[in-house]
Amino acid sequence: MTTTTTSTDSARPDSARRAMIDSQLRPSGVNEPWVLAEMLRVPREDFVPAAMRASAYIDRAVPLGDGHFLAPALVQGRILGEAEPTQADNALVISTTGYLAELAKPLVGALASIAPGAAIPTGPFSLILIDGAVEELPAALTDALAEGGRIVTGTVSNGVSQLALGRKSAGVVALNPLADIAIPPLAAFAAPKRWSF
């Protein structure tokens, strides 16, 4: 028996992206037209293994193996919205999958993208986006952020993750929590283990 691909089959990912916007993003407060346009443009299914493509639009993190995840679409939508990227930005995106970097690319003037744990490129960057939750920001990342630059990331403490926004002032980055949101933790940004008695 042969199977043919119909126009309905080929349109399914586009329909899934529209459903993601209407049922996941808009009801959760992601309504910036430029964020929604990018999330409609970029196919999430291209950033997961072939066996996981059918799960690319679920409203939970998609496990990719080896402790890596594609974060829920709401996470990337909120990160972009809070970042308010502009063409004046020289941006660094840290992402396991590259999905957030693809979303941000048309919105900034210049963009570098690395995997968590990779060497930090020489800055300064006016904007850093981290597609996951961190326990601790490494000094090299803080150093790469320009004075007055901003960083949007997830943070995790005692198992609770939050979206956070920070700015660099007098050489220091303070992350201010914005909302509790389920953001997969990034092992590369775990706090060092400390002795306890």
For each residue, the residues with C-beta under 8 A, 3 or more apart:
1:
2:
3:
4:
5: 9 10
6: 9 10
7: 10 11
8: 11 12
9: 5 6 12
10: 5 6 7
11: 7 8 14 15
12: 8 9 15 16
13: 16 17 43 45
14: 11 17 18
15: 11 12 18 19
16: 12 13 19 20 45 56 57
17: 13 14 20 21 39 40 43 44 57
18: 14 15 21 22 40
19: 15 16 22 23 57
20: 16 17 23 24 25 39 44 57 73
21: 17 18 24 25 26 36 39 40
22: 18 19 25 26
23: 19 20 26 27 59
24: 20 21 27 28 59 72 73 74
25: 20 21 22 28 30 31 35 36 39 73 74 77
26: 21 22 23 29 30 31 36
27: 23 24
28: 24 25 74 77 78
29: 26 78
30: 25 26 35 36 74 77 78 81
31: 25 26 36
32: 35 36 80 81
33: 36 37
34: 37 38 107
35: 25 30 32 38 39 77 80 81
36: 21 25 26 30 31 32 33 39 40 77
37: 33 34 40 41
38: 34 35 41 42 80 103 104 106 107
39: 17 20 21 25 35 36 42 73 76 77 103
40: 17 18 21 36 37
41: 37 38
42: 38 39 46 99 102 103
43: 13 17 46 56
44: 17 20 47 48 56 57 70 73 99
45: 13 16 48 53 56 57
46: 42 43
47: 44 56 70 97 98 99 102
48: 44 45 52 53 55 56 62 64 70 97
49: 52 53 64 65
50: 53
51:
52: 48 49 55 56 62 63 64
53: 45 48 49 50 56
54:
55: 48 52 58 62
56: 16 43 44 45 47 48 52 53 62 70
57: 16 17 19 20 44 45 73
58: 55 62 72
59: 23 24 72 73 74
60: 72 182
61: 69 70 71 72 182 184
62: 48 52 55 56 58 69 70
63: 52 68 69
64: 48 49 52 68 69 70 96 97
65: 49 68
66:
67: 187
68: 63 64 65 96 97
69: 61 62 63 64 96 132 184
70: 44 47 48 56 61 62 64 96 97 99
71: 61 75 76 131 132 183 184
72: 24 58 59 60 61 75 182
73: 20 24 25 39 44 57 59 76 77
74: 24 25 28 30 59 77 78 181
75: 71 72 78 79 131 154 163 181 182 183
76: 39 71 73 79 80 99 100 103 131
77: 25 28 30 35 36 39 73 74 80 81
78: 28 29 30 74 75 81 82 163 178 179 181
79: 75 76 82 83 100 129 131 152 153 163
80: 32 35 38 76 77 83 85 100 103 104 107 129
81: 30 32 35 77 78 84
82: 78 79 152 163 165 178
83: 79 80 104 127 129 150 152 165
84: 81
85: 80 89 91 104 107 108 127
86: 89 107 108 109
87: 107 108 109
88: 109 126
89: 85 86 107 108 109 110 126 127
90: 108 109 110 111 123 124 125 126 127 146
91: 85 104 108 110 111 112 125 126 127 128 129
92: 111 112 113 114 120 121 123 125 127 128 129 144
93: 100 101 104 111 112 113 114 128 129 131
94: 113 114 115 116 128 129 130 131 132 186
95: 98 99 100 101 113 115 116 129 130 131 132
96: 64 68 69 70 115 116 131 132 186
97: 47 48 64 68 70 100 131
98: 47 95 101 102 113
99: 42 44 47 70 76 95 102 103 131
100: 76 79 80 93 95 97 103 104 129 131
101: 93 95 98 104 105 111 113
102: 42 47 98 99 105
103: 38 39 42 76 80 99 100 107
104: 38 80 83 85 91 93 100 101 107 108 111 129
105: 101 102 108 111
106: 38
107: 34 38 80 85 86 87 89 103 104
108: 85 86 87 89 90 91 104 105 111 127
109: 86 87 88 89 90
110: 89 90 91
111: 90 91 92 93 101 104 105 108
112: 91 92 93 121 125
113: 92 93 94 95 98 101
114: 92 93 94 118 119 120 121
115: 94 95 96 118
116: 94 95 96 130 132 186 187 188 189
117: 187 188
118: 114 115
119: 114
120: 92 114 123 138 140 141 143 144
121: 92 112 114 144
122: 144
123: 90 92 120 143 144 145 146
124: 90 144 145 146 147 149
125: 90 91 92 112 128 144 145 146 149
126: 88 89 90 91 146 148 149 150
127: 83 85 89 90 91 92 108 149 150 151 152
128: 91 92 93 94 125 141 144 145 149 150 151 152 153
129: 79 80 83 91 92 93 94 95 100 104 151 152 153
130: 94 95 116 134 151 152 153 154 186 189
131: 71 75 76 79 93 94 95 96 97 99 100
132: 69 71 94 95 96 116 153 154 183 184 185 186 189
133: 153 154 155 156 161 162 183 184 185 186 189
134: 130 137 153 154 155 156 185 186 189
135: 155 156 157 185 189 190 191
136: 189 190 191 192
137: 134 141 142 151 153 173 175 189
138: 120 141 142 189
139: 142 143
140: 120 143 144
141: 120 128 137 138 144 145 151
142: 137 138 139 145 168 171 172 173
143: 120 123 139 140
144: 92 120 121 122 123 124 125 128 140 141
145: 123 124 125 128 141 142 149 150 151 168 173
146: 90 123 124 125 126 149 168
147: 124 168 169 170 171
148: 126 167 168 169
149: 124 125 126 127 128 145 146 167 168
150: 83 126 127 128 145 165 166 167 168
151: 127 128 129 130 137 141 145 165 166 167 168 173 175
152: 79 82 83 127 128 129 130 163 164 165 166
153: 79 128 129 130 132 133 134 137 163 164 166 175
154: 75 130 132 133 134 161 162 163 164 181 183 184 185
155: 133 134 135 161 162 164 175 177
156: 133 134 135 159 160 161 162 183 185
157: 135 160
158:
159: 156
160: 156 157 180
161: 133 154 155 156 180 181 182 183 185
162: 133 154 155 156 177 178 179 180 181 183
163: 75 78 79 82 152 153 154 177 178 179 181 183
164: 152 153 154 155 175 176 177 178
165: 82 83 150 151 152 175 176 178
166: 150 151 152 153 173 174 175 176
167: 148 149 150 151 173 174
168: 142 145 146 147 148 149 150 151 171 172 173
169: 147 148 172 174
170: 147
171: 142 147 168
172: 142 168 169
173: 137 142 145 151 166 167 168
174: 166 167 169
175: 137 151 153 155 164 165 166
176: 164 165 166
177: 155 162 163 164
178: 78 82 162 163 164 165
179: 78 162 163
180: 160 161 162
181: 74 75 78 154 161 162 163
182: 60 61 72 75 161
183: 71 75 132 133 154 156 161 162 163
184: 61 69 71 132 133 154
185: 132 133 134 135 154 156 161 189 190
186: 94 96 116 130 132 133 134 189 190
187: 67 116 117 190
188: 116 117
189: 116 130 132 133 134 135 136 137 138 185 186
190: 135 136 185 186 187
191: 135 136 194
192: 136
193:
194: 191
195:
196:
197:
